């Protein structure tokens, strides 16, 4: 296998002082030129531009649609009651406010790396590292969280044939509801298969993902039709049995269901026309996903009282079974649900590998994550490492802890992107913007505040996990990243040129 490696910059004099190191930036022009060079030099193993707006939208929808409904709905309804659909709307509005900021930044900085790259170009290396570290938490943990939910649907599929996985193979250890749990085999297998597919190539993964997106849209529409036949308006009374606090708490928890749209922004270097197509894909995907989430949440509550969801596993397939009484319908829905979860795992794992590739290019993480295979055009080794770690996490840690940890990392990263948009509007009004957030800095400011509000509503344990994660990140940065930073190795003259550009 022939591989390309991120070229190292010879160490020369660097800007001194910790604050100055944290504030050093990588120019947008340098990022764009670097991505262009890699894409044009095929023999160097650069990422290949194969995605149009349709494929980018499918990546975004694939990473998003299905996660909250198929996996987390059963946990969100007991928290919010019949108003769970409002929780999805609230989380969706928060995500949309950030999505338009992502669209503006994606049009200006059309490279892999998502909000990490945006922060590096605007707020400096220190904030970029924090953002990148949050993205590692966001993507890796969300993949694990979604994969964990596969076990319930695999069991529903097997029950049609009178079979069932033993309790020891459906969850990891330490879960009160299943004290006999040892390992979640279904989650392990789903992540492993997605990793193998991604290692074969982005184009192949994109084709499979597109097919799976249509499958899960079809199955969710099918569920809505079935659930509507048993719809009872009385199930929505009282609308707020857990008060407004329950709705905001549920919105904070399900927010991880909306992280998919920024997966499209990680494909900046594999998009044919990123400045035009990335903003469109982000907005289109948000409209599709939010509409589907609200449709399914409303019909699910209409079909069953909210108390029914307490302790329910794979609630959608159980509703289909109770209403239709058909094993064939249950089998088709359960199989489609597993495929839908697989689609999410593929696309989010894809985004994780591209973010680490960009960070490796900048010297923030070991160069092994930046090794791109000439044969497949993918970060082969990085994908394998990430897939292996995520598979172990999904196999051993329960869903609830993973979902909340994902939400807080996502919200923090989104908040930084909104701030970056405001900063650039005042600092660099001259930059070419293929898409502009409407109403100037007002919408990004609302997006940042909405993210901060949902973060506050997350539980104390989640905040402890987040603070520990940030402390580990600070240790990694000060012991490794700042010493290997490519920007930090520029001479004073070159550094000035980079900042000014």
N, C-alpha and C positions, 0 to 999 in steps of 0.2 A: 504493500500500500504506500502510495506516495502522498506525503502530507506537506502542508505549508505551515510555517510557524510565524507567529507575530514577530516582526523584526524588532530587535532591541535597540534602544537609543543609547549611545555611549554616554556614560555619566560625566557631566561637566559641572560647572558651578550652578547652583540652584538658588532660587529665592529663599532666604533664610528667615527664621522665626516661625513659630508654630502657627500663629494667626495668619501669616502670609501664606504659609503652605496650605492651610485650610481654605484660603480664599482664591488660590490660583485656579484659572479657568482654561478650558479648552475651547477654542473658537469654533463657531458654527461652520465657517468656511473650511477649517482644518478637518472637522468631522466629515463633512460632505466630500471633500477631496479624497480623504482616506477610504471612504466607502466606494467612491467612484473608481479609484485605483484598483481596489480588490476585485470589484465586479468586472472590470475590463481585462484584468490579467488572469485569464482562465487557467493558465498553466501553473499559477501560484496557488490554486485551490481556493479561489475566492468564492463567496456565496453567489448563487446564480439568480438573476432576476427573472422569475417565472410567474409571478402573481399579478393578476389584474384586479380591478375593483371588486369583481364578483368573488374571486378566490379569497381576497382579503376580508370581505364581508363574511364569508363562510368561516374563515378562521376565527373571527370575532364572535360570531353566533355560536360556532362549535365550542368555543371555550366558555360560553356563558349559558346558553339555553339548556335547561335540564337540571343544572346543578341545584338551584334553590328549590325547584318544584319536586324533583325526583328524590332528593336526598334530605333536604332540611325542612320541608314543609311539615312533616310530622312532629318536629321539635318546635317549630315556630308557632303553630296554631295554639297549643296550650299556654303559650306566653301572651299572645295577642288576642285570642278568642276569635270571633267572627270577623274582627277588623284586621285579620292577617293580610287581607288584600291591600288595606291602607298602608301596612308596613312595607309591602312590596312597592307600592307607589312612592312612599317616602324615600325608600332606599333608591328607587329608580330615578327620582328627581335629583337626589344628591349625586348619583352617578352621572346623570345627563349634564348637570352643571359642570362636572369635571370632564365629561366626555368632549364638550365643545372646546375646553381648554386644551385637551389632548389633541384635538383636531387641528387647532391653530399651531401648536408646537410641532406636530408631526409634519405639517406643511412646510415649516421653517427648517426643521432638523430631520430630514428624511433618512435616518440611519437606524440600525438596530440599537437596542438599549433602552427604549421607552423613556420613562421619566428620569432614569439615571442619566442618560445623555442630555436631556433637556436641562436638568439641574447643573450638570458639569459646564454647560455652555453659558449659564446665567448666574447661578448662585455660588459657584465655586466647588472645589474638590471635596471639602468637608461635607457640605450638604449633599453633594452627589453621592458620596460614599454612604451616608445615612440612607439616602433614597434607594440606592442599589441594594444595601443590606436589607431594607424593608421589602424590596421586590423579591429577594431570595426567600424571605419568610413567606411573602404573599403567594408566590407561584408554587414553591415546593410543597408548602403545607396545604394549599388548596387542592393540588393534585391528590395528595394523600387523603384529604377529607372527602373528595368525590369518590375516590376508589373504595374507601371504607364502605360507602353506601351500596356498592355493587353486591355485597354478600346477601342482603335482603332480597334483591331481585333474582339473584342466582338461585336462592332457596325457593322463591315463588315459582320459578321455572321447573325446578326439580320436583316440587310437590304435585305438579300436574301428573307426573309419572309415579307418584307414591314414594318419592325419595326425598331426602333432606340431608344437608351437611350436619355433622355433629357439632354441638355447641363449642367444642374446643377449636373448631376450624372456622368459626364465623366472626370472632372478635379477638382482639389482643387481650393480654392479662390485665386485671385490675378493674374491670367494669362491673359495677354492682349488679346490673341487670343480668349479667352472664358471668358469674364468678368462676365458671369452668373454662373460660376463654383462654386460649394459648396463642393462636395466630389467625389472622384473617387471610385465608388462602386466596379467596376471590380477589381481594384488593391486590395482593402480591402478583397474581397472574395477570390482572388487567394492566398494571403498571409495566410489568415485564414485556408484555406483548406490544404496548405502545412504544416502549423504548426501542425495541427491535425494529418496528416500522419506521420510526424517526431516523434511525441510523441508516436506513436504506436510501433516504433522500427526501428533500422537502416537497418535490413535485408529487412523488408517490403518496406521501402523507396527506398532501392537499386534496388529491383525488378521493382518497378513502374518506377523509373528513367531510368533504362536500356531500358524498352519498349518505353518510351517517346523519348529517344535518337534516336532510330531507326526510330521513326515516323518523327522527325524533319530532320534527314539526308535525308530521303525519300522525304519530301516535298521540301527541298531546291534543291535537284537534279531535282525534277519535275519542279520547277520554272526555273532553268537554261535551261532545255530543251525547255520550253515554250518561254522564253525570247529569246533564240537563234533563234527561227523561225522569229523574227522581228529584228534581229541584223543588225545594220548599222554602219560600221566602221567610217563614217563621224561624228558620235556623239562624238568621242574622240578628235575632233579638235575644238578649240585649247585645247591641253592637260592641260595647266596650266593657265587658265584664271584668277585665283586669285593669281598667282605666287607661288613660292616655299613656301612662308610664309603660304599660305592657306593650303598647304599639311601638313606642320608640325603642324599647329594649329589643323587641323582635326585629325591628328595622336594622338595628346595629348588628344583630347576629346574622341576618340574611344578606347583608350588604356584600358578603363575599360572593354571592350569586352573580354579581354584576362586574366582576373583574375581567370578564372576557374581552370587553371592547379594547382594553389596552394591549391585548395579545396581538392585535393587528399592528400596533405601533412597533412591536418588536420585529416585524417583518420589513422594516424600512429598506433594508439592503437587498431584499429579495422581491421587491415590488417593481413592476415595469415602469410605472410613473408615480413614484411615491408622493410627490407634492400635490398631485391632483387626486389620486385614488385613496390615500390614507384617510384624509378628512371625511370623504364620502363614505368609506367603509365603516368608520367609527360611528357616524351619525345613523346610517342605515341599520346597523346591527343593534344599536340601542333602542330604536323604535320597534324593531321586530321582537326583541327579547322582552321588553317591558310589556308590550301588548299580550304576548303569550303568557307571561307570569300572572298578570292580573286576570286573564280569561280563565286559566286553570284554577287559580286560587278561589275565585268567585264561584265557579261551578262545583268545586270540591266542597266548600262550605255549604252550598245550596243542597248538595246531595246528602251530607251528614252533619249532625250537630257537632259543635266544636269540641265538646267533651269526648267524643268518639276518638279523636286523634291522640288522646293521651296514651302514650306507650305503644302507639301503632307503628309497625314496621312496614315499609313499602306501602304507605296508605293509598296511593293511587291505584295500584294493582288490586288491593283488597276491595276498594270501592267498585272497580270493574267486575270483580268476581261476585260480589254480593248483588249487584244490580242485574248482571246478565246471567249468572249461574252457568256460564259456559267455560269449560276448561280450555277450549280452543282460543277464546278471546283472552283469557288469562295468560295462556302460553305466549301468544303473539305480543301482548303488551309487555310481559316480563322480559322476553328476549329483546324487544325493541328498547326497553329501558336500559338493559345492560349495554347495548350498542350505543345508546345516547351517552351513558356515563363514559364509555370508552372514547367517544368523540371529544368529550371535555378533557379527559386525561391526555390525549394526543396533543391537542392545541395548547394547553397550558404548559405541558412539559416542553413543547417546542419553544414557547416564549421564554421559559426559564433558561434553556440552553443558549438562546441568542443573547440574553442579558449578560450571562456569564462570559460569553465570547467577547462582547464589547468591553466588559470590565477587564478581561485578560489582556485585550489589546492595549488598554490604558495602563497596564501594570498593577491594577488594583487587586487582582487575584492571580494565582499561579498561571503561567502561560499554557499549561496543559489544557485549560478550558478554551484557549484560543486556537488550538490545532484544528485545521479544517482539512478533511479528506479530499484529495483531488478527484478521486473516483466518484464519490457520492455528493460532493459539494456541501457536506454537513460537518459540524463540529463533533466528530465521531466519538472521541474519547470523553469529551465533556458531557455529551448526551448519555453515555454509558455510566459515568460516575453519578450524575444527577439522578438518572433512572434507578440505579441501584440503591442510593440513599433514600429516595422517595418510596421505593417499594418496601424497604425495611420499616420506614415510618408508618406507612399505611397498614402494614401487617400487624403492628404492635400497639398503636395508639387509637383510642376511640374517637368518634366523629365530633362530639360536642367541643372537646378541647381544641381540636384542629380548626373547626369552623371559626371560633371566636379569635384565635390567634391569626388566622388569615385576614379577618375583617380589620383588625387594628393595624396590621401592616399595610393593607390596601388603602385604608383611609388616610394614613399618614403620607403615603406616597402621592395620593391624589391631591392632598392639601398642598404639597410642595409644588406640584405642576401648576395649580391655580396661582400660587404666589409668583412662580416664574413668568407666567403670562403677564401679570400686572407689572412686574419688574421690567420686562422687555418693552412693554408699551411705552413706558416713560424713558427707559435707558436707550433703547434702540428702535425708535419709531421708523427708521429708514429701512429696516429689514423687509425682504420680500415675503409676503404672507399670502399663500394660496387660499387660505381660509382665515376669517377673522371672527372672533367671538363677538356676538352682537352686544350692543349697549356697553361698549368699552370695558373698563375694569370692574364694572358693577357685578356682572355675572360671575367672573372668576372669584371676586371677593365673597359672593354668596356661596359659591362652591366650596371655598376654603372654610367658611364658617359652618356650613352644613356638615362637612367632614369632621370638623372639630366637635360639633354637637353630638354626632353619632359615636365618636370615640369616647366622649365623657360617659355615655350610657352603657358602655361595656363593663363587665364585672371586674372586681378587684383582682381576681386571680389572673385574668387576661392581661391586666396592666402590669402585674408582677412578671409574667412571662415576657411581655414586651420590653420591660426595663432590663431584664436579664439579657435578652437578645441584643439590645442596644449596647449593653456593657461589654458583651463578648465582641460585638462589632467594633467598638472603640479600641479594644485590645488588639484585634486583628489589624486595624488601620495603623495604629501607632507602632506596632512591631513589624509589620510587613508592607502594607500598601503605600504608605508615604515614602518609604525608602526605595520602592520599585516603581513609583509613579513616572510614567514616560514624560509627562509635562514637567515634573520636578527635575528631570535630567536635562532639560533645555538650558542653554546658556542664558544669561541675563538678557542679552540682546534678542535672542530668539523668543524668549518668554514674553518680552515686551511686545514684539511683533504679533505673537499669538493673541495676547490680550486685546491689543488694539484692533485686530481684525475681527 
